[in-house]
Amino acid sequence: MGSKNKLKRFRENESFNNVIQPTREEVLNGFNRKGKWSSFFKNNNPIVLELGCGKGEYTIALAKKNPNINYIGVDIKGARFWRGAKTAIEDNLTNVAFLRTQIELIDLCFDENEISEIWITFPDPQIKFTRTIHRLTNIDFLKKYHTIIEKNGFVHLKTDSEYMHGYTLGLLTGLNQEILYAHHHIYNNGESPREATDTQTFYEKQYLEKNKPITYIKFRLNF
């Protein structure tokens, strides 16, 4: 993407009422949206996050299917989720927002028990050992999710990376977390939950055309 397009998208994001872009300092020093997201949406419906939402297509698809649930796509790259934010406005989706921030700060952006579910869709598996701290299902991130998610809330991990799937499954098992469902090839299993297969990203469809397995884990955190 050219720099001119990026700058144009950044400017448009600033005008969108469904995009929130706090500075790192604002988040660290007491984010004014924390604990008040229901006021932002003007209802008390459940709030679901998609972490590393990219272009926001998964967030948008979920919001269209579930109008009584609020969805927030989270990503640090605003030029990417610009498309999702613009689509939400064009389609008059009032149950969608996008938050530009680093996921490592997620527990500073939301209050305890403020979130009902978290989706992590096709994250960078960060395979190198030196990148473990950036892996979105490492123990530090899981503890942050546990802080903001309600007691019986779910976390979903959907990925084409067998490494990411195996790493997360092993970690959850070792930590005695509650694994509700796990499979290494959900589109080759007739018992896969529809919530895992009904919505697909652009890249996911490409993976499926190449017969690449898509893995999925649904779990609860109980540290």
C-alpha positions as CSV (number, residue, x, y, z in Angstrom):
1,M,0.0,0.0,0.0
2,G,1.4,3.4,-1.0
3,S,2.1,6.1,1.6
4,K,-0.6,8.4,0.1
5,N,-3.2,5.7,0.5
6,K,-2.2,5.1,4.1
7,L,-2.4,8.8,4.9
8,K,-5.8,9.0,3.3
9,R,-7.0,6.1,5.4
10,F,-5.6,7.5,8.6
11,R,-7.4,10.8,8.0
12,E,-10.7,8.9,7.3
13,N,-10.3,6.9,10.4
14,E,-10.1,10.1,12.4
15,S,-13.5,11.1,11.0
16,F,-15.2,7.7,11.7
17,N,-17.3,7.6,14.8
18,N,-16.7,3.8,15.2
19,V,-12.9,4.1,15.4
20,I,-11.2,4.8,18.7
21,Q,-7.5,5.6,18.6
22,P,-6.0,6.4,22.0
23,T,-2.3,7.1,22.3
24,R,-0.2,4.7,24.3
25,E,0.2,7.3,27.0
26,E,-3.6,7.7,27.2
27,V,-4.0,4.0,27.7
28,L,-1.2,3.7,30.3
29,N,-2.5,6.7,32.3
30,G,-6.1,5.7,32.5
31,F,-8.1,5.0,29.3
32,N,-11.4,6.9,29.5
33,R,-13.3,4.1,27.7
34,K,-12.3,1.4,30.1
35,G,-15.4,0.1,31.9
36,K,-17.7,2.3,29.8
37,W,-18.0,0.4,26.5
38,S,-21.7,-0.2,27.0
39,S,-22.1,3.6,27.0
40,F,-20.2,3.8,23.8
41,F,-22.6,1.3,22.1
42,K,-25.6,2.8,24.0
43,N,-26.8,-0.7,25.2
44,N,-25.9,-3.4,27.6
45,N,-25.5,-6.2,25.0
46,P,-22.5,-8.6,25.3
47,I,-19.2,-7.3,23.9
48,V,-17.0,-9.6,21.8
49,L,-13.4,-8.8,20.8
50,E,-11.5,-9.9,17.7
51,L,-7.8,-9.5,18.4
52,G,-5.5,-8.7,15.5
53,C,-8.5,-8.1,13.3
54,G,-6.6,-7.0,10.2
55,K,-9.1,-5.6,7.7
56,G,-12.0,-6.3,10.0
57,E,-13.9,-8.7,7.7
58,Y,-14.4,-11.3,10.5
59,T,-15.6,-8.7,12.9
60,I,-18.0,-7.3,10.3
61,A,-19.3,-10.8,9.4
62,L,-20.0,-11.7,13.0
63,A,-21.7,-8.3,13.7
64,K,-24.1,-8.9,10.7
65,K,-25.0,-12.3,11.9
66,N,-25.5,-11.3,15.5
67,P,-27.1,-7.8,15.7
68,N,-27.7,-8.1,19.5
69,I,-24.0,-8.5,20.2
70,N,-21.4,-5.7,20.1
71,Y,-18.1,-6.4,18.4
72,I,-14.8,-4.6,18.7
73,G,-11.9,-5.3,16.3
74,V,-8.5,-4.6,17.8
75,D,-5.4,-4.0,15.8
76,I,-2.4,-1.6,15.9
77,K,-2.6,-1.1,12.1
78,G,-5.3,1.4,11.4
79,A,-4.8,1.5,7.7
80,R,-5.8,-2.2,7.7
81,F,-9.0,-2.0,9.7
82,W,-10.0,1.2,7.8
83,R,-11.9,-1.1,5.4
84,G,-13.9,-2.8,8.1
85,A,-14.7,0.6,9.8
86,K,-15.9,2.0,6.5
87,T,-18.0,-1.0,5.7
88,A,-19.7,-0.8,9.1
89,I,-20.6,2.8,8.4
90,E,-21.8,2.1,4.8
91,D,-23.9,-0.9,6.1
92,N,-25.2,1.1,9.1
93,L,-23.8,-1.5,11.6
94,T,-24.1,0.2,14.9
95,N,-22.8,-2.8,16.8
96,V,-19.3,-2.5,15.5
97,A,-16.2,-0.6,16.6
98,F,-12.5,-0.7,16.0
99,L,-9.8,0.0,18.6
100,R,-6.3,0.9,17.5
101,T,-3.9,-0.2,20.1
102,Q,-1.3,-2.8,21.0
103,I,-2.8,-6.0,22.2
104,E,-0.3,-6.1,25.0
105,L,-2.3,-3.2,26.5
106,I,-5.7,-5.0,26.2
107,D,-6.2,-5.3,30.0
108,L,-5.8,-1.5,30.3
109,C,-8.5,-0.9,27.6
110,F,-11.3,-3.0,29.2
111,D,-12.5,-3.5,32.8
112,E,-12.8,-6.8,34.6
113,N,-15.6,-8.9,33.3
114,E,-16.4,-6.4,30.6
115,I,-15.9,-8.8,27.7
116,S,-18.0,-11.9,27.0
117,E,-15.9,-13.6,24.3
118,I,-12.6,-13.2,22.5
119,W,-11.8,-14.3,18.9
120,I,-8.2,-14.7,17.8
121,T,-8.3,-15.3,14.1
122,F,-5.2,-16.3,12.1
123,P,-2.6,-14.6,14.2
124,D,1.1,-14.6,13.4
125,P,2.3,-17.8,15.1
126,Q,5.6,-16.2,16.0
127,I,7.4,-19.5,15.6
128,K,10.9,-18.4,16.6
129,F,11.5,-18.9,20.3
130,T,12.7,-15.3,20.6
131,R,9.2,-14.2,19.4
132,T,7.3,-16.2,22.1
133,I,6.5,-13.0,24.0
134,H,4.5,-11.8,21.0
135,R,2.5,-15.0,20.6
136,L,-1.1,-14.1,21.3
137,T,-1.8,-17.2,23.3
138,N,1.3,-17.2,25.6
139,I,0.6,-17.3,29.3
140,D,1.0,-13.5,29.8
141,F,-1.6,-12.8,27.2
142,L,-3.9,-15.5,28.5
143,K,-3.8,-13.9,32.0
144,K,-4.7,-10.5,30.4
145,Y,-7.7,-12.1,28.7
146,H,-8.7,-13.7,31.9
147,T,-8.8,-10.3,33.6
148,I,-11.2,-8.7,31.1
149,I,-13.4,-11.7,30.2
150,E,-16.5,-12.6,32.2
151,K,-16.4,-15.8,34.4
152,N,-18.0,-18.1,31.8
153,G,-16.7,-16.3,28.7
154,F,-15.0,-18.1,25.9
155,V,-11.8,-17.6,23.9
156,H,-11.7,-18.9,20.3
157,L,-8.5,-19.5,18.4
158,K,-8.8,-20.2,14.7
159,T,-5.6,-20.6,12.7
160,D,-4.0,-22.3,9.7
161,S,-0.8,-22.8,11.8
162,E,-0.5,-26.3,13.1
163,Y,2.3,-25.0,15.3
164,M,0.1,-22.3,16.9
165,H,-2.7,-24.9,17.4
166,G,-0.4,-27.4,19.0
167,Y,1.4,-24.8,21.2
168,T,-1.8,-23.4,22.5
169,L,-3.4,-26.8,23.1
170,G,-0.4,-28.0,25.0
171,L,-0.2,-24.8,27.1
172,L,-3.8,-24.9,28.0
173,T,-3.6,-28.5,29.0
174,G,-0.5,-27.9,31.1
175,L,-2.3,-25.0,32.9
176,N,-5.4,-27.1,33.5
177,Q,-7.6,-24.7,31.5
178,E,-11.0,-25.8,30.3
179,I,-10.9,-26.9,26.6
180,L,-14.4,-27.0,25.3
181,Y,-13.5,-28.1,21.7
182,A,-10.4,-28.6,19.7
183,H,-9.7,-30.0,16.3
184,H,-6.9,-29.8,13.8
185,H,-9.1,-29.8,10.7
186,I,-12.5,-28.3,11.3
187,Y,-13.7,-28.5,7.8
188,N,-13.0,-32.2,7.6
189,N,-15.0,-32.9,10.7
190,G,-18.8,-33.1,10.6
191,E,-19.1,-32.3,14.3
192,S,-17.3,-29.0,14.2
193,P,-19.3,-26.2,15.8
194,R,-21.0,-23.9,13.3
195,E,-19.6,-20.8,15.0
196,A,-16.2,-22.0,13.8
197,T,-17.1,-22.7,10.2
198,D,-19.9,-20.3,9.3
199,T,-17.6,-17.3,9.0
200,Q,-14.5,-17.2,6.9
201,T,-11.9,-14.6,6.1
202,F,-10.6,-13.9,2.7
203,Y,-7.3,-15.7,3.4
204,E,-9.2,-18.6,5.0
205,K,-11.1,-19.2,1.8
206,Q,-7.8,-19.2,-0.1
207,Y,-6.4,-21.8,2.3
208,L,-9.5,-24.0,1.9
209,E,-9.1,-23.8,-1.9
210,K,-5.6,-25.2,-1.4
211,N,-7.0,-27.9,1.0
212,K,-5.0,-26.5,3.8
213,P,-6.3,-27.6,7.2
214,I,-7.9,-24.9,9.5
215,T,-7.6,-25.6,13.2
216,Y,-9.8,-24.3,16.0
217,I,-9.8,-24.3,19.8
218,K,-12.6,-23.0,22.1
219,F,-11.7,-22.6,25.7
220,R,-12.4,-21.0,29.1
221,L,-9.8,-19.5,31.4
222,N,-9.8,-20.2,35.1
223,F,-6.5,-19.0,36.5
